[in-house]
Amino acid sequence: MFCTSCGTEMPDGFRYCPQCGAAIAGHAEAAKRLSRPRDDRKVAGVCSGIARYLGIDVTLVRVLVVVFTIWPPGVGLIFYVVCWFVMPNDPLMLPSAKVQGNQVRV
């Protein structure tokens, strides 16, 4: 089995690539994880993470949070703050090291 992201050969049964950390395509449960993304966030990434997890548009989730903040009063805001503390961030993706001769360059 090879990683589709970096091309590293991996033993069968791995959920993530040991080289680059990408989720393996054959494992749906590895990709379906409730977490806050680092790239597509407005405030804390809660709405973006929920939209990605549910497979819906992030604008719809943001509108629903605003509506539930206005009516019933404060429910959407409490939900957002709780999710902010409970949902973990996505792992930080670092570039892989490049080997040239005897030197490793990052």
Buried (B, 14 or more C-beta within 10 A) or exposed (E): BEBEBEEBEBEEEBEBBEBBBBBBEEEEEBEEEEBBBEEEBEEBBBBBBBBBBEEEEBEEBBEBBEEBBEEEEEBBBEBBEEBEEEBEEBEEEEEBEEEEEEEEEE
